[in-house]
Amino acid sequence: MRVLAIETATPAQSVALLDEDRLLAEASYDAKGSRGGLLLPTVDHVLRKAGVAAKDLDAVAVSIGPGSFTGLRVGLATAKGLALGTGAAVVGVSTLEALAAGYEPAETITICTLLDAYRGEVYLAVFKRRAGRLERLHADAVLAPEAVAEALANVELPAHLVGNGAARYRTQLKAALGKRVRMTENGLGAVPSAAIVARLGRTQLAQGTRADAALVPVYLRRTEAEVNWDKGLIKSPVARLTS
């Protein structure tokens, strides 16, 4: 099974192509300020590097969040477009699960993934890695850094904190949680990768997950535009014309 994967939930974006368990090609880039303009050229680069035509793809796996609203929309729209044009299946993968799955230590550990959600919040999920498999212990959530302790109250500790949310609030989290958590430079610098998204997507399809053209991003909270609309900070085009 040839799976093209797209990861655009954070500024550290990537595309990868997997053939069964073999990584054929992968490319990453910094998407800050790009507004999604680098994704399609990167998809083309990865396909060319692997010598695979888009029509020969069996599936497209895409990270569906939580993460950057714009990044998720661009990634998902691109995945759906590729699937529609090639007949490939499309499968969504949790961004936080991909982040946990890519964390290196192989022993039985608790992993708390934290992505910076801005506005003084983090996106969180908690997993147990046992025998190479992840078991979810806490659903995806958006919360303040000081609420991380409560999210870890009923899990086996210490928990490894992974992701740029842990890096941003490192001092605060260490002061609040002490020896209940572990932080490594690899964990603090970890980002979700398309190669892991590809492997998780392939596993889902092999286990019987059905392709879903109606996939939607996992935002966990309202967009800034919706909040500003409710506050009256944004006017509709009609209102501008008639005011």
C-alpha positions as CSV (number, residue, x, y, z in Angstrom):
1,M,0.0,0.0,0.0
2,R,1.4,3.4,-1.0
3,V,0.4,6.1,1.4
4,L,1.1,9.8,0.9
5,A,1.0,11.7,4.2
6,I,0.5,15.4,5.0
7,E,1.3,17.0,8.3
8,T,0.5,20.7,8.5
9,A,-0.8,21.2,12.0
10,T,2.2,23.2,13.2
11,P,4.7,25.5,11.4
12,A,7.1,22.5,11.1
13,Q,5.2,20.9,8.2
14,S,6.1,17.8,6.2
15,V,5.1,15.4,3.5
16,A,6.1,11.7,3.3
17,L,5.5,8.7,1.0
18,L,5.3,5.2,2.4
19,D,5.2,1.9,0.4
20,E,4.1,-0.7,2.9
21,D,6.6,-0.2,5.7
22,R,9.3,1.5,3.6
23,L,9.8,5.2,3.6
24,L,10.3,6.2,0.0
25,A,10.7,10.0,0.4
26,E,10.1,12.7,2.9
27,A,10.5,16.5,2.9
28,S,9.9,19.1,5.6
29,Y,9.8,22.9,5.7
30,D,9.1,25.9,7.9
31,A,5.6,27.2,7.0
32,K,5.7,30.4,9.0
33,G,4.1,33.1,6.9
34,S,3.6,30.8,3.9
35,R,-0.3,30.5,4.1
36,G,-0.1,27.1,2.7
37,G,1.8,28.0,-0.5
38,L,4.6,25.5,0.1
39,L,2.5,22.4,0.5
40,L,1.7,21.5,-3.1
41,P,5.3,22.0,-4.4
42,T,6.5,19.8,-1.5
43,V,3.9,17.1,-2.4
44,D,5.2,17.2,-6.0
45,H,8.8,17.1,-4.9
46,V,8.2,14.0,-2.7
47,L,6.4,12.2,-5.5
48,R,9.1,13.0,-8.0
49,K,11.9,12.0,-5.6
50,A,10.2,8.6,-5.0
51,G,9.4,8.1,-8.7
52,V,5.7,7.6,-8.0
53,A,2.8,9.1,-9.9
54,A,-0.1,10.6,-8.0
55,K,-2.5,8.2,-9.8
56,D,-0.6,5.2,-8.2
57,L,-1.3,6.3,-4.6
58,D,-3.5,3.9,-2.6
59,A,-4.2,6.3,0.2
60,V,-3.7,9.8,1.5
61,A,-3.2,10.2,5.3
62,V,-3.6,13.6,6.8
63,S,-3.1,15.1,10.3
64,I,-6.5,16.5,11.3
65,G,-5.5,18.3,14.5
66,P,-5.6,19.9,16.9
67,G,-3.2,22.5,15.7
68,S,-3.0,25.6,13.5
69,F,-6.5,26.3,12.0
70,T,-5.1,27.5,8.7
71,G,-2.6,24.7,8.5
72,L,-5.2,22.1,9.2
73,R,-7.6,23.5,6.6
74,V,-4.9,23.6,3.9
75,G,-3.7,20.1,4.7
76,L,-7.1,18.6,4.7
77,A,-8.3,20.3,1.5
78,T,-5.1,19.2,-0.3
79,A,-5.6,15.6,1.0
80,K,-9.2,15.5,-0.2
81,G,-8.3,17.0,-3.5
82,L,-5.6,14.4,-4.1
83,A,-8.0,11.6,-3.1
84,L,-10.7,12.9,-5.4
85,G,-8.3,13.3,-8.3
86,T,-6.6,9.9,-7.9
87,G,-9.3,7.6,-6.4
88,A,-7.1,7.1,-3.3
89,A,-8.6,6.5,0.1
90,V,-8.3,9.4,2.6
91,V,-7.8,8.8,6.3
92,G,-7.4,11.3,9.2
93,V,-4.8,10.9,11.9
94,S,-4.8,12.6,15.3
95,T,-1.9,15.2,15.4
96,L,-1.3,14.5,19.1
97,E,-1.2,10.8,18.5
98,A,1.3,11.2,15.8
99,L,3.4,13.4,18.1
100,A,3.3,10.7,20.8
101,A,4.1,7.9,18.3
102,G,7.2,9.6,17.1
103,Y,8.7,10.0,20.5
104,E,11.7,7.7,20.7
105,P,12.0,5.9,24.1
106,A,10.6,2.4,23.5
107,E,10.1,1.3,27.0
108,T,6.7,1.3,28.8
109,I,6.1,5.0,29.5
110,T,3.3,7.6,29.9
111,I,3.5,10.3,27.2
112,C,1.8,13.7,27.6
113,T,1.8,15.5,24.3
114,L,1.5,19.3,24.5
115,L,1.2,21.6,21.5
116,D,1.2,25.4,21.9
117,A,-2.3,26.5,21.2
118,Y,-1.4,30.2,21.8
119,R,-3.8,32.5,23.8
120,G,-2.1,31.1,26.9
121,E,-3.3,27.5,26.3
122,V,-2.0,24.1,25.2
123,Y,-3.5,21.2,23.2
124,L,-3.1,18.1,25.3
125,A,-3.5,14.3,25.1
126,V,-2.1,11.5,27.2
127,F,-1.0,8.1,26.1
128,K,0.6,4.9,27.5
129,R,3.2,3.2,25.4
130,R,3.3,-0.5,26.1
131,A,4.9,-3.1,23.9
132,G,5.3,-0.6,21.1
133,R,1.6,0.4,21.1
134,L,-0.1,3.5,22.2
135,E,-3.1,3.4,24.5
136,R,-5.0,6.7,24.9
137,L,-5.5,7.8,28.5
138,H,-6.9,11.3,28.0
139,A,-8.9,12.7,25.1
140,D,-7.6,15.7,23.1
141,A,-8.2,18.8,25.1
142,V,-7.4,22.5,25.1
143,L,-6.5,23.9,28.5
144,A,-4.3,26.3,30.4
145,P,-0.8,25.0,31.4
146,E,-1.8,25.0,35.1
147,A,-4.5,22.5,34.3
148,V,-1.9,19.9,33.0
149,A,-1.4,18.6,36.6
150,E,-5.1,17.7,36.8
151,A,-5.0,15.9,33.5
152,L,-2.2,13.8,34.8
153,A,-3.8,13.1,38.2
154,N,-4.9,9.5,37.4
155,V,-2.1,8.2,35.2
156,E,1.1,6.3,36.0
157,L,3.9,8.8,36.6
158,P,6.4,10.1,35.7
159,A,4.9,11.4,32.4
160,H,7.2,12.4,29.6
161,L,6.2,15.9,28.3
162,V,6.5,16.1,24.5
163,G,6.0,19.0,22.1
164,N,6.4,22.7,21.7
165,G,3.7,23.4,24.3
166,A,6.0,21.7,26.9
167,A,8.9,23.7,25.6
168,R,7.1,27.0,25.8
169,Y,5.8,26.4,29.4
170,R,8.8,24.3,30.5
171,T,9.7,26.4,33.6
172,Q,6.1,26.7,34.7
173,L,5.3,23.0,34.2
174,K,8.5,21.8,36.0
175,A,7.8,24.1,39.0
176,A,4.2,22.8,39.3
177,L,4.8,19.1,38.6
178,G,8.4,18.5,39.7
179,K,9.4,14.8,39.7
180,R,6.0,13.8,38.3
181,V,7.2,14.6,34.8
182,R,10.3,14.2,32.7
183,M,11.5,16.5,30.0
184,T,14.2,15.7,27.4
185,E,15.6,17.9,24.7
186,N,14.3,15.3,22.1
187,G,10.8,15.6,23.6
188,L,10.8,19.3,23.9
189,G,11.9,19.7,20.3
190,A,9.6,17.0,18.9
191,V,7.1,17.9,16.2
192,P,4.5,15.6,14.5
193,S,5.9,14.2,11.3
194,A,4.3,13.1,8.0
195,A,6.2,9.8,8.1
196,I,4.5,8.9,11.4
197,V,1.1,10.1,10.0
198,A,1.6,7.8,7.1
199,R,2.3,4.8,9.3
200,L,-0.7,5.5,11.6
201,G,-2.9,6.0,8.6
202,R,-1.8,2.8,7.0
203,T,-2.4,0.9,10.3
204,Q,-5.9,2.4,10.5
205,L,-6.8,1.3,7.0
206,A,-5.3,-2.2,7.6
207,Q,-7.5,-2.5,10.7
208,G,-10.6,-1.7,8.8
209,T,-11.0,2.1,9.2
210,R,-13.1,3.2,6.2
211,A,-11.9,6.1,4.0
212,D,-13.8,9.3,4.9
213,A,-14.2,12.1,2.3
214,A,-16.2,14.0,4.9
215,L,-13.3,14.4,7.4
216,V,-13.2,17.7,9.3
217,P,-10.4,19.3,11.3
218,V,-10.3,18.9,15.0
219,Y,-10.2,22.5,16.3
220,L,-11.3,22.0,20.0
221,R,-12.2,25.7,20.1
222,R,-13.8,28.3,18.0
223,T,-11.7,30.2,15.4
224,E,-10.5,33.8,16.2
225,A,-12.8,35.1,13.5
226,E,-15.8,33.5,15.2
227,V,-14.9,35.0,18.5
228,N,-14.3,38.4,16.9
229,W,-17.7,38.2,15.1
230,D,-19.5,37.6,18.4
231,K,-17.7,40.6,19.9
232,G,-18.8,42.7,17.0
233,L,-15.3,43.3,15.9
234,I,-16.0,42.0,12.4
235,K,-18.8,43.3,10.1
236,S,-20.3,41.4,7.2
237,P,-19.7,42.9,3.7
238,V,-23.4,43.8,3.5
239,A,-23.2,45.7,6.8
240,R,-20.2,47.6,5.5
241,L,-22.1,48.7,2.5
242,T,-25.2,49.8,4.4
243,S,-23.6,51.4,7.3
